[in-house]
Amino acid sequence: MKPPALRTGVRWKIAVAIAAVGALIAVTLSLVVHNSARVSMLDNAREVQMERLLFAQRMYEGSKPKEPRFGTKINDPMLPPELDQLMRDNRRGTFVQEHSHGGPPDVWAAVPLANGDVLSLHIPFADRSAAIMKDLDRALVIGSVSVVFGGCALGVLIGGQLSRRLRKAAAAAGRVAQGNTEVRVRDAIGGVVRDETDELARAVDALTDALQERIEAERRVTADIAHELRTPVTGLLTAAELLPPGRPTELVRDRAQAMRTLVEDVLEVARLDSASERAELQEIALGEFVERRVRALDPEAVVHVVHESWVSTDPRRLERILGNLLANAAKHGKPPVEVTVEGRVVRVRDHGPGFPEALLREGPSRFRTGASDRAGHGHGLGLTIAAGQARVLGARLTFRNAAPEGTPEGAGGAIAVLWLPDHAPTNTGSFPMIKFAD
């Protein structure tokens, strides 16, 4: 089993990246500045120490009796080995001796004398210098923290702008996917500065235009074919009526009528695809209307009105949806067929094998009837037309099965649910404005 994916926004990814880079740079520069300042101050302390020692040497050599002054010592047993080696080479030098306990280092200076003795001086690193280093370290820490937080804030700002543009692009693409092909992603994201988001938006817009042109071409071909077929099919049906009575004549009339129904359905699908259909609204009592129409369409269906509701809708299109859902239940399901009205929701259920998985996953598709055992029982246009008419009404038509696969016979079934909107579209295809009282 795959672990759930950790979802993070672009804003925080950019903020973390900038903060991490800023922290790395700040720490690196702080270490360089700290070490450089420390080395510089120690070098300065060594020079000062040597000057003091040379002055003390002159005082020592010019005094009688010769006595070391200013804290100098002759042949100090604590002299570091490094300086001791220099003295053997008859060279003067300085040395910084670090302590294991972590305290301030000692600054040594030593010079060889003419008589072979060694004059040396050592003092701890100045408290003032240590205080300066502490102040410098504190300033570097504050600066580093400020850089990290500033980088994080800058990352949030930059990432927020990019994330906002991407969300606008995704929302616009979602509206295009819902059928609003007039939306342009490039116009939706706006902005003055051009970046990769604009390239993505232009690509999506170009894809939308290409798909729309292809769909429109297919719709025109479908409509043209259906129009061209209408006349010969009507003539064929008329000629079939002139045939003498008999079983062959009944078969010819039945097939001719089926072909005419198919042509009319294809024309209706083409009109629905063109988005030119408009609802003619009337106020109706939904429960009473559904009960009356179902009784006429399928007298054996059972109607339950749980809650009555008045709705503004197109009765002709609503009847068309009900008829197609009942016909689908009669062809592919099993009785009893139950129709339930609850407020603005209409459910049609049968007790058959249920909808195919492809339909539940992708929705109705023209000329696809589902299982192979449904061959010869329709052309797959009924649910497509029902879904298209629901869009004209501003309604939502959903499909699900009453029970999963493996359920005992009679316990399953297909359920189609029509959700009528609170505010139906007007005759112009738009939705009415809602005015709120002051």
PEBELVEN-V780470 format. One record per pair of residues at least 4 apart in sequence whose C-alpha atoms are under 6 Angstrom apart, sorted by sequence separation. I is the first residue (numbers start at 1). J is the second residue. D is the distance in whole Angstrom. If there is no record, write none. Layout:
I:J:D, I:J:D
//
This chain:
12:16:6, 15:19:6, 16:20:6, 18:22:6, 19:23:6, 22:26:6, 23:27:6, 26:30:6, 29:33:6, 30:34:6, 32:36:6, 33:37:6, 35:39:6, 56:60:6, 68:72:6, 87:91:5, 113:117:5, 139:143:6, 140:144:6, 146:150:6, 147:151:6, 151:155:6, 155:159:6, 156:160:6, 159:163:6, 160:164:6, 176:180:5, 208:212:6, 212:216:6, 220:224:6, 229:233:6, 232:236:6, 250:254:6, 252:256:6, 253:257:6, 290:294:6, 294:298:6, 295:299:5, 319:323:6, 323:327:6, 328:332:6, 329:333:5, 341:345:6, 358:362:6, 359:363:5, 381:385:6, 391:395:6, 425:429:6, 426:430:5, 86:91:5, 113:118:6, 175:180:6, 176:181:5, 341:346:5, 359:364:6, 390:395:5, 425:430:5, 426:431:6, 60:66:6, 112:118:5, 340:346:6, 425:431:4, 60:67:6, 98:105:5, 111:118:6, 340:347:5, 60:68:6, 97:105:5, 111:119:5, 339:347:6, 97:106:5, 110:119:6, 339:348:5, 403:412:5, 96:106:6, 110:120:4, 338:348:6, 402:412:5, 96:107:5, 109:120:6, 338:349:5, 369:380:5, 402:413:5, 109:121:5, 337:349:6, 367:379:5, 368:380:5, 401:413:6, 402:414:6, 95:108:5, 108:121:6, 172:185:5, 240:253:6, 337:350:4, 367:380:4, 401:414:5, 94:108:5, 108:122:4, 356:370:6, 366:380:5, 401:415:6, 94:109:4, 107:122:5, 186:201:5, 366:381:5, 400:415:5, 93:109:6, 107:123:6, 169:185:5, 185:201:5, 334:350:6, 335:351:6, 399:415:6, 93:110:6, 106:123:6, 333:350:6, 334:351:5, 399:416:5, 92:110:6, 106:124:4, 287:305:6, 334:352:4, 398:416:6, 92:111:4, 105:124:6, 106:125:6, 237:256:6, 333:352:4, 364:383:6, 398:417:5, 105:125:6, 169:189:6, 364:384:5, 397:417:6, 104:125:6, 168:189:5, 287:308:5, 329:350:6, 397:418:5, 90:112:6, 396:418:6, 286:309:6, 396:419:5, 165:189:5, 285:309:6, 286:310:6, 395:419:6, 87:112:6, 285:310:5, 395:420:5, 284:310:6, 395:421:5, 284:311:6, 283:311:6, 283:312:4, 282:312:5, 394:424:6, 281:312:6, 282:313:5, 281:313:5, 281:314:5, 280:314:5, 309:343:5, 279:314:6, 303:338:6, 305:340:6, 306:341:6, 307:342:5, 308:343:6, 301:337:5, 302:338:5, 303:339:5, 304:340:5, 305:341:5, 306:342:5, 307:343:5, 226:263:5, 301:338:6, 303:340:6, 226:267:6, 75:118:5, 74:118:6, 223:267:6, 74:119:5, 73:119:6, 73:120:5, 223:270:6, 354:401:5, 72:120:6, 72:121:5, 219:270:6, 287:341:6, 324:382:5, 50:109:6, 351:410:6, 354:413:5, 355:414:6, 353:413:6, 354:414:4, 351:412:6, 352:413:5, 351:413:4, 350:413:5, 350:414:6, 321:386:5, 349:414:6, 349:415:4, 348:415:6, 348:416:5, 347:416:6, 347:417:4, 346:417:6, 346:418:5, 345:418:6, 345:419:5, 344:420:5, 30:140:6, 272:388:6, 26:144:5, 23:148:5, 22:148:6, 19:148:5, 19:151:5, 18:151:6, 19:152:5, 15:152:5, 18:155:6, 15:155:4, 14:155:5, 15:156:5, 11:156:5, 14:159:6, 280:427:6, 11:159:4, 279:427:5, 10:159:6, 11:160:5, 278:427:5, 278:429:6, 11:163:6, 10:163:6
//
